[in-house]
């Protein structure tokens, strides 16, 4: 296992290099630059803006710009923002990252808490009312985009019922301790449910399909023939093997939750990494855009590695030489 992890970590190096090249190429292929995105003062001559472009290195050849950015990144410096008054990219991301991480964790917990029981019990009673209802929910959850669920949630639970706030991350930034935690959680519930909808539908369908195959297998019939309790068969044998597709999806889901939060955060005006990403795109703040994309890509790579490790935990038959 240790040798396998080391090999996978070594593979990350060329993959990260290729990822940086793709991200830089896509960012530079977009029209305009940070100065183009601003509302230019007509009283200021064009030479002033050309001087600013020269100072920012925007007039350098693309290979030079890429090398400067890559050198700074490998040394732990993500550069300076071109729009947010020269603030470092690291400080901008760190100020928003935790909000998105908390939101993603809560959405993932909701996904697991709903999808696994629904998938297992749908497989136990196929084509029952519960199974048909869960199947309908799965198709609806996959067909309707997150932002639409968010708007419906705001209309019902915020405007009409008043159960949850519709915007922001906290009511009062001066809160500390338990009150601050509960207030933050209260603000996260509605966007977390919205973010979890598509994942819940996907996980439920995979668990149901896998559990149906397992319940019809010979070793499950043998366990039942030996008089093993239904609960033991369900949770010890069926559930454990049905988690394999969940583990596979989870590695990719880490990055999807961060990336999917882009739209959800906009709907709920949730001050996280997603809103920062949209603001950076609108303002053509390339250092921030590239850093966030690189962070998402690295998260997906690490999530896939973690999934491979968890395979052997869920299924002891899986071993890595």
N, C-alpha and C positions, 0 to 999 in steps of 0.2 A: 504493500500500500504506500509506504514512504517513497519508494522509487517511482511509483506511478505519479504521485503528487508532484515530485520534483520534475519529472518529465513534462507534466502538464504546465507547471509554472514556467519552464524554459520555453515552451511553445508560445506562452503569452507574449514574449518579447517581440518576435516578428509579427504576431497578430496585432499587438498594440502599435507597432510602427506602421503597418498597413492601415490601421484605423486612423492614425494621425494624418496620414497622407490623404485618405478619402475625405476626412472632415475638413482639412485645409483646402482641398480642391473644390469641395462643394461651397464652402464659405466664400472663396474668391470668385467662384463662377456667378455668384449673385450680383446683380447690377448695383452700382453706386458704392458709397463708402460712408463712414460715420458722419462726415461733413455734409454729404449729400442728403442725409436723412434729417438734418436740422433745418429749421426755418432760417434761411440766410438773411442777414441784415443787408438791405440794398445799399446802405450808406458805407458799407465796408467794401474795399476793393477786393477783386479776385486774387490779387497777389498775396493778401493776408491769409486766405484760405490755402493757397498753394504752399505758403511757408509752413502752415500747420500740418499739411499732408506730408511735407518733407520731414518735419520733426517727428511725426508719428511713424515714419518709415513706409508710408503708403505708396510712395513713388519708387521704392526699391524694386528690383527684379523679383519675380515670384519665388525663385529658388532661394534668394537671400532672405526674403520674408519668412519662408518656411523654415529655413535653417535657424534663424534667430528665434522663432517661436519654439521650435523643437528643443533648441539648446536651453532656453529658459525653462521649459517644461521639465526636462530631465534633471535640472538642478533644483526643482521644487518651486520655481517661480512661474506662476500662470500669467504674469504680465499685468499691465494696468488697463483699466477700463477706458475706452475711448469716449464714453458718453457720461458716466457717472462721476464727473469732476475729478478724474484721475485716480479714483479709488482702486485698490488692488482687486483683481478678479477673485483671489482667495477670500478676501473679506466679504465680498458681495455674495459669494456662494455659501460661505459658512453662516452668514446671517439668515439665509433662507433654507438651508439644507435640512436642518433639524425639523422644521415644520413639515416638510414633504416626507421625511423619513417617518415621523410619527403618524402622519396620515396614511402612508403606505402600509405600515405595520398594522394599524387598526383595520384597514381595508382587507389585508391578507387574513387576519384573524377572523373577520366576519365571513370571508370566503370559505375558509376551512370549516367554521362552525356550522355553516348552512349547507354547503355542498356535499360534505362527506356523509352526514346522516341521511340527507335526501337521496343521494346516490345508492347507498346501501339498502335502505328500506324500499326504494323503487325496484331494486333488483330482487329483493325477497318477495315482493308482490307485483310482478310485472302485469301491466295492462289493468291494474286496479285504478280506483279513483285517484289515489295518491300518486301513482305512477303517471297517469295521464295529466294530472295537474302539474307535477314537476316537469314533465316533458314540455308542456305548453310554456311554463315559466322559462325553461331552457331556451326554447326557440325565440321567445320574446326578448329575453336578455341578450341574445346574440344579435338579434335583428335591429334593435333600437339603440342608437348611440348614447353614450354616457351623458352628454350635455342635455339631451331630451329628458332623461330620468332626473337630472339635476333640476331642470326647470319645473318639472312636475312636483318634485319634492319640495321645492321652495314655495310653490303655489299652495300646496296642501298643508304641509307641516309647519311652514313659517308664517305665511300670510293668513291662512284661515284658522289653523289650530294654534299657532303660536308656540309650538313645542320646542322648536330649535331656531337659533339665529340663522339668518340667510347669508351673512357676510362676515368677513374678518376672521382672525384666529383667536382673539381674546376680547372680552368686554372692557377690561381695564389693564393696561400693561404694568401697572404698579402692584398688581396682585402677586403674592408669593406663597410658597408652600402648598398645602392641600387645596385651599381655595383657587389658586392659580391652576393646579392640575385639573380640578373638576370643571373650571370654566373653559379651559382649553379642550377638554374632552367633550364638553357640551357643544362647542363650536365644530368639532371634528366629526361628530356622529353622522350628520346628514351628508357631507361630502364623501365620507368614508363609505357609506352605504352606496352612494352613487358610483364611486370608483370600483366597488366590489361587484357590481351587478354582472358585468360581462364575464369576469373571472369565475364567479359563482356558477353561472350557467354552463361554462366550459367544463369546470371541474366536476360538476354534478353528472354531466353526460359521460365523461370518461370513467368516473367511478362506477356508474350504473353498468356501462358496457363491460368493464373489467370484472365487476362482481358477478354479473350474469354468467360469464365464462367460467369463473372459479366455482360458483355454486353448482355448475353442471359437470365438474371434473370428477375423476374417479376417486381421488383421495378425500374429497368432501363426502361423497357417498359412503366411502369406507368408514370415515369418522362417525357419520350418522348411524351406520349399521352396527358399530361397536357400542352404541348407546351414549355417545358424547352429547352433552347438553347443547341445545340450539344456540344459546348465548356464547358458549365456548367456541363452537364452530364458526359463528359469525365474527366474533371479535379477535380470536386467536389466529384463525386460518384465513378466513375470507378477507377481513379488513386489512390485515397486514400485507397480503399480496395485492390487494386492490389499490394500495397506496403507491405502487410503482409508477403509474402514469402521473399521479400528483407530484411525485418527486421530480419526474422529468419536466413537468410544466413549471415547477417552482423556480428552477434555475433561470428560466427565461422570464418568469413573472416578476422577479426583482426589478429588472430594468423596465418592464412594461408598466409596473406600478408608478415608477418615477416618471416615465415618459407619458403615461396616460393621465397623470395628474396635471399635465399642461392644460388640457381643456377643462377638467373639473375645477381646477383652481381659478381659472378665469370666470367660470360660472358663479362660483361662490366668493369671488374676490378674496381668495385665501392666499395670504402672503407667503408663498413657498417658491420652490425652485422653478415650478412651471410658469408662474407669473414673471419671474425674472427672465426666463427663457424667451417668452413672448415679447417682453419689453426690449430685450436685447436684439431680437430679430427686427422689430419695428424701427429701432434706432441704429441698426447695422453695427452693433457693437461686437465685432468679430472675435476679440479675445474671450469675451464671456460666452458667446455662442459655441466656440470651439471647445472651451473648457467643460461646459455642461454636456455637450455631445460625447466628449471623451470620457467623462465620468459615467454616463449611462452605458457606454460600450464596455468599459472596464467592469461595471457592475454585472452586466450580463455574462461576461466571461467568468468572473469569480462565482457567480450563481451556478453556472453549468458545472464548474469544478466541484462545488459543494454538493450538487445533485449526484454526481458520480460517486462521491464518498458515501452519501447516504443510501445508495443502492445496496451496498453490502450490509448496512444496518437493517434495512427492511427485509432483505432476502439474503440469508446466509449462504445461499448457493452461489451468489455472485462474488467472485474474488478477482483481484488484480495481481498479476505477477510482476 
